[in-house]
Amino acid sequence: MSACVIGHISVRDPALWDEYRAQVPATLAPWGAEILFRGHLDKVLGGNHGQRDTVVIRFPDSAAVDAWFASAPYQALIPLRQRAADVVLLSFRDQA
């Protein structure tokens, strides 16, 4: 069953963020993942939400999410991500 990673993002350094974003797709490819959506918050319709940007990445399954996140190429990008933005990453699996 497929799984998704959803990232809620507040960019602090746009140049560093662009550098990070440019490198992420190569880390996804070995795990059969694809970026489904990248967007900027239009409005909050209910509740509270502090981040301004969101990304949704689909993986074949939860094992692929775990393998991607633990992979050396992605782990090497985490310090850059942390300097560039405040990011909350969540993993969801399909309930079908």
ZAMARGU-4260 file (C-alpha; in steps of 0.2 Angstrom, whole numbers, plus 5000, padded with zeros to 4 digits):
<rodrens>
0) 5000/5000/5000 | 5006/5017/4996 | 5013/5030/5009 | 5015/5048/5008 | 5027/5060/5017
5) 5019/5077/5020 | 5031/5092/5024 | 5025/5108/5032 | 5038/5121/5029 | 5043/5138/5035
10) 5058/5144/5024 | 5071/5155/5033 | 5084/5156/5020 | 5077/5155/5002 | 5094/5153/4994
15) 5098/5138/5005 | 5080/5131/5003 | 5082/5131/4984 | 5099/5122/4986 | 5090/5109/4996
20) 5075/5107/4985 | 5086/5105/4970 | 5095/5090/4978 | 5079/5081/4985 | 5073/5073/4969
25) 5089/5062/4967 | 5086/5055/4984 | 5069/5050/4980 | 5072/5041/4964 | 5079/5025/4971
30) 5064/5022/4981 | 5051/5025/4968 | 5044/5041/4975 | 5037/5056/4967 | 5033/5073/4972
35) 5014/5075/4970 | 5012/5093/4976 | 5022/5108/4981 | 5012/5123/4986 | 5012/5140/4996
40) 4998/5142/5009 | 4983/5152/5002 | 4973/5153/5018 | 4969/5143/5034 | 4950/5138/5033
45) 4949/5131/5051 | 4961/5129/5066 | 4979/5135/5067 | 4993/5132/5055 | 5010/5141/5056
50) 5019/5134/5041 | 5018/5143/5024 | 5023/5129/5012 | 5018/5111/5010 | 5025/5096/5000
55) 5017/5079/4997 | 5028/5065/4991 | 5021/5048/4987 | 5031/5032/4990 | 5026/5014/4985
60) 5025/5009/5004 | 5030/5013/5022 | 5046/5003/5020 | 5051/5014/5006 | 5048/5030/5016
65) 5059/5023/5030 | 5073/5018/5018 | 5073/5035/5010 | 5073/5044/5026 | 5087/5033/5033
70) 5097/5033/5016 | 5115/5041/5016 | 5110/5053/5002 | 5095/5060/5011 | 5103/5061/5028
75) 5117/5071/5021 | 5104/5084/5016 | 5096/5086/5033 | 5109/5099/5040 | 5106/5110/5024
80) 5087/5108/5027 | 5089/5113/5045 | 5098/5128/5041 | 5086/5133/5027 | 5069/5130/5035
85) 5058/5124/5049 | 5051/5108/5043 | 5039/5096/5050 | 5039/5079/5041 | 5025/5067/5043
90) 5023/5049/5036 | 5006/5043/5032 | 5001/5025/5025 | 4986/5021/5014 | 4972/5013/5024
95) 4964/5005/5009
</rodrens>
